[in-house]
Amino acid sequence: MSTSANKSKAFAKFKIVFIGNQAVGKTSIIARFVYEQIPQQHQPTIGIDFLSKCIQVDNKTVRLQLWDTAGQERFRSLIPSYIRDSHAAVLCYDVSNAQTFIDIKQWLEYVREERGSDVLGVLIANKIDIEDRAVTTEEGEKFAKEQDLLYYEVSAKEGTNVQSTFKNLALKLLGPIQEIEQPTTELSQPNIANKIQLQSQDQQKPQPEQQKCQC
């Protein structure tokens, strides 16, 4: 078999769109995954932002193309066009804000109207580091089960479960080859937040893992 054929079998890329209300932490989740830190300060996403990262999963190089959408009402008309050719739609809410969870139903309608069930649906509960929760784990799991969504709980601020959630998502997109341990809600990772100012992709220095990836 040719080298190019081997390479194509060992490489995959997926478009993942993040949607949800403003300030639920979509940008921070993506930054924590890509840079392993979150921005000290950042403005609300305007329109659509894009980042990507390559990871190794099941002996394959997987490139995750992460599309960060604005949660403000005036930008919502842009979102369907980005969902249209996505492989996964990640719906995010803030566990300390019940309204962001209630509004997930509307965000899910955007996804279903464009793609039906032809896209992997993922529900992410963010900010589990906050003790005073307005939405319980049981409520999130129940909704995800009813709507046939994957469900993960993370803390972008603390870094809890972020890397394992993306690895699990990559495995699901590759197919039922193998499963890794589901993330737990235990807060075990050190808090390394508030150390960097997130810049545009062009301004960022290449990360070590990104330099290795020629995708």
C-alpha positions in Angstrom: 0.0 0.0 0.0 1.3 3.5 -0.8 2.5 6.0 1.8 -0.3 8.4 0.8 -2.9 5.7 1.3 -1.5 4.9 4.7 -1.5 8.6 5.6 -5.2 9.0 4.6 -6.2 6.1 6.8 -4.3 7.6 9.8 -5.7 11.1 9.5 -9.2 12.5 10.0 -10.7 15.9 10.5 -14.0 17.0 11.9 -15.8 20.3 12.1 -17.3 21.0 15.5 -19.6 24.0 16.1 -20.1 25.4 19.7 -23.4 27.1 20.4 -25.2 28.4 23.4 -26.0 31.6 25.3 -23.6 34.4 25.7 -21.1 34.0 28.7 -21.6 30.3 29.2 -17.9 29.8 28.5 -17.7 28.4 25.0 -14.6 30.5 24.2 -13.0 29.5 27.4 -13.7 25.7 26.9 -12.0 25.9 23.4 -9.1 28.0 24.7 -8.5 25.5 27.6 -8.4 22.6 25.1 -6.2 24.3 22.5 -3.8 26.3 24.7 -4.4 24.5 28.1 -5.1 27.9 29.6 -7.9 30.4 29.3 -7.7 34.1 28.5 -7.4 36.5 31.5 -9.7 38.9 29.7 -11.7 38.6 26.5 -14.5 40.3 24.8 -17.7 38.5 23.8 -17.3 36.6 20.5 -18.4 38.7 17.5 -19.9 36.5 14.8 -17.8 33.4 14.5 -14.3 32.5 15.6 -12.2 29.5 14.5 -9.4 27.5 16.0 -8.1 24.0 15.4 -6.0 21.4 17.1 -4.6 18.0 16.2 -4.6 15.2 18.7 -3.6 11.5 18.6 -6.6 9.1 19.1 -6.5 5.4 18.5 -3.2 5.7 16.5 -4.8 8.3 14.2 -4.1 12.0 13.9 -7.4 13.8 14.4 -7.8 17.4 13.5 -10.6 19.1 15.4 -11.9 22.3 13.7 -13.6 24.3 16.5 -16.1 27.0 15.5 -17.0 29.3 18.3 -20.3 31.1 17.7 -21.6 34.3 19.3 -24.4 33.8 21.8 -26.0 37.3 21.2 -29.4 37.4 19.6 -28.2 39.6 16.7 -25.7 36.9 15.5 -28.0 33.9 15.6 -29.0 34.2 11.9 -25.4 33.2 11.1 -25.4 30.0 13.0 -27.5 27.7 10.7 -25.0 28.0 7.9 -22.2 26.8 10.1 -24.2 23.9 11.5 -25.0 22.8 7.9 -21.7 21.0 7.2 -20.6 20.2 10.8 -19.9 16.8 12.2 -20.8 17.7 15.7 -22.8 20.4 17.4 -21.8 21.2 21.0 -24.5 22.9 23.1 -23.1 24.6 26.1 -24.7 26.0 29.3 -23.6 27.4 32.6 -24.6 25.2 35.6 -24.9 28.4 37.8 -27.5 30.0 35.4 -30.7 28.1 34.9 -31.8 30.2 31.9 -28.8 29.1 29.9 -30.0 25.5 30.4 -33.6 26.3 29.5 -32.5 28.0 26.3 -30.6 24.9 25.2 -34.0 23.6 23.8 -34.0 26.6 21.4 -30.4 26.0 20.4 -31.1 22.4 19.8 -33.9 23.4 17.4 -31.4 25.3 15.2 -29.4 22.0 15.0 -32.3 19.8 14.3 -33.8 22.1 11.7 -30.6 22.1 9.7 -29.3 18.6 10.2 -31.9 16.5 11.8 -30.1 13.6 13.4 -27.2 13.6 10.9 -24.9 15.4 13.3 -23.4 14.2 16.6 -25.2 16.2 19.4 -23.2 17.0 22.5 -24.4 18.7 25.7 -21.7 20.3 27.8 -22.4 21.7 31.3 -19.7 24.2 32.1 -18.6 26.0 35.4 -18.9 22.9 37.6 -16.3 24.6 39.9 -19.1 26.8 41.1 -20.6 25.4 44.3 -24.0 27.1 44.1 -25.4 25.2 41.1 -28.7 26.1 39.6 -28.8 23.0 37.3 -28.0 19.6 38.7 -26.1 16.8 37.1 -29.3 14.7 37.1 -31.2 17.4 35.2 -28.5 17.7 32.6 -28.2 13.9 32.2 -32.0 13.5 31.9 -32.3 16.1 29.1 -29.3 14.7 27.2 -30.8 11.2 27.4 -34.2 12.4 26.3 -32.7 14.2 23.3 -30.1 11.6 22.4 -27.1 13.8 23.2 -23.7 13.0 24.7 -23.4 14.6 28.1 -20.2 16.0 29.7 -19.6 18.3 32.7 -16.5 20.5 32.7 -14.8 23.5 34.3 -13.0 25.6 31.7 -11.7 27.7 34.6 -10.1 24.8 36.5 -9.4 22.6 33.4 -11.5 19.8 34.8 -12.5 17.1 32.3 -11.8 19.4 29.2 -9.1 17.3 27.6 -10.8 14.0 28.2 -14.1 15.4 26.9 -12.5 16.4 23.6 -10.7 13.0 23.3 -14.0 11.2 23.9 -15.7 13.4 21.3 -13.0 12.5 18.8 -13.4 8.8 19.5 -17.2 9.1 19.0 -16.6 10.9 15.7 -14.2 8.3 14.5 -16.7 5.5 15.3 -17.2 2.9 17.9 -13.6 1.7 17.9 -13.1 1.9 21.6 -14.2 4.0 24.5 -12.2 5.8 27.1 -13.2 6.4 30.7 -16.0 8.9 31.0 -15.0 12.2 32.6 -16.1 12.7 36.2 -17.1 15.9 38.0 -14.2 15.6 40.5 -12.2 18.8 40.7 -8.7 17.5 40.7 -6.7 19.7 38.4 -4.8 22.8 39.6 -6.2 26.2 38.8 -4.0 27.8 36.1 -6.6 30.2 34.9 -6.1 34.0 34.4 -2.6 33.8 33.1 -2.8 34.7 29.4 -4.6 37.1 27.2 -6.2 35.2 24.3 -5.1 36.7 21.0 -6.2 36.0 17.4 -5.0 32.8 15.8 -2.5 34.7 13.7 -1.0 36.3 16.7 -0.6 33.1 18.7 2.8 31.4 18.8 2.5 27.9 17.4 1.9 25.4 20.2 4.2 22.3 20.4 1.4 19.9 19.5 0.3 22.1 16.6 3.8 22.2 15.2 4.0 18.5 14.9 0.8 18.3 13.0 1.1 18.9 9.3 -2.6 18.7 8.7 
